[in-house]
Amino acid sequence: MSPGELALRAQDLLSRLREEPRVPEEREQLLIAMNALRFLAASGQLQDFAAYR
């Protein structure tokens, strides 16, 4: 699976988790993780991140 596909699946998972009842701090943490993945994708750094992993 490509880094882009993995990032999309991770974003979907984080989005589903964020919709479940949680304390506000957890919702904010999930949103930060989602935004980080979006940033990596938008800035063309997914391949670099995959190499880092």
C-alpha positions as CSV (number, residue, x, y, z in Angstrom):
1,M,0.0,0.0,0.0
2,S,1.4,3.4,-0.9
3,P,2.1,6.1,1.7
4,G,-0.8,8.1,0.3
5,E,-3.3,5.3,0.7
6,L,-2.0,4.6,4.2
7,A,-2.4,8.3,5.1
8,L,-6.0,8.3,3.8
9,R,-6.9,5.2,5.8
10,A,-5.3,6.7,8.9
11,Q,-7.3,9.9,8.4
12,D,-10.5,7.9,8.0
13,L,-9.8,6.0,11.2
14,L,-8.9,9.2,13.2
15,S,-12.1,10.8,11.9
16,R,-14.2,7.9,13.0
17,L,-12.5,7.9,16.4
18,R,-13.1,11.7,16.7
19,E,-16.8,11.2,16.2
20,E,-17.1,8.8,19.2
21,P,-17.9,10.4,22.5
22,R,-14.7,11.6,24.1
23,V,-13.4,14.3,26.4
24,P,-12.6,17.5,24.6
25,E,-8.8,17.1,25.1
26,E,-8.9,13.7,23.2
27,R,-11.0,15.2,20.4
28,E,-8.4,18.0,20.0
29,Q,-5.5,15.5,20.0
30,L,-7.2,13.5,17.3
31,L,-7.8,16.7,15.3
32,I,-4.1,17.6,15.6
33,A,-3.1,14.1,14.3
34,M,-5.5,14.5,11.4
35,N,-4.1,17.9,10.5
36,A,-0.6,16.6,10.7
37,L,-1.4,14.0,8.1
38,R,-3.1,16.6,5.9
39,F,0.0,18.8,6.2
40,L,2.3,16.0,5.2
41,A,0.1,15.2,2.1
42,A,-0.3,18.8,1.1
43,S,3.4,19.6,1.4
44,G,4.4,16.5,-0.5
45,Q,6.2,15.0,2.4
46,L,4.4,11.6,2.6
47,Q,7.2,9.7,1.0
48,D,9.7,11.3,3.4
49,F,7.5,10.4,6.3
50,A,7.2,6.8,5.0
51,A,11.0,6.6,4.8
52,Y,11.3,8.0,8.4
53,R,8.9,5.4,9.7
